[in-house]
Amino acid sequence: MADAMKRIKRTELALERTEKMLAENIALCSRIRAQRCLVEAAYRLVEIGRPASNEDGLKA
């Protein structure tokens, strides 16, 4: 019976560690996603800010 209780306790500790790692991974994923959105927004602003090219090579 004592062995079963030890296994249960180890399993509970492993579950707690797994839940903590999962929470950390979710937080990291959220930060990465937010940073990617910022980079994409900055890229769009750069694209909007570029002057349109003139095919004749003349300045408008």
N, C-alpha and C positions, 0 to 999 in steps of 0.2 A: 504494500500500500504506500509506503514511503517513496518508493521509486516512482510510482505513478504521480504522486504529488510533486516530486521534483521535475518530472517531465512537463507537467501542467504549468509549473512556475516558469520553466525555461521557455515554453511555448508562448506564455503570456508576455514575457520580456521580449522575445523575438517579434511578436506582433506589435508591441509598443514601438520598438525600433523601426519596424517596417512602416508603421503609420507616420512616424516622424520623418522618415526619409521621403515618403510619398508627399507629405505636405511641403517639404523643402523643394522637391522636384516640381511640384505644381507652381510654387512661388517663382522658381527660376524660369519655368516655361512662360509664365505671365510677364516677367520682366523682359525676356527675349522677344516675345511677341510685341510688347509695347515699343521696344527699341526698333524693331523691324518696321513698325508703323511710322515711327519718326523718320527713319531713313527713307522710306518710300515717299513720305510727304515732302521731305527736303528735296528729293530727286524730282518730284513733280513741280516744285517751285522753281528749281533750276531750269527745267524744260520750259516752263511758262515764261521765264525771264529771258530766255535766249531770243535774239532778234531773228526774224524770219529771213531765211537765205533767199537771195535774189538769183534766179537762174542765169541772168545776163551778166552777173558779176558786177553790176552797178550798185552803188549805194542808193538807198531809197531816200 
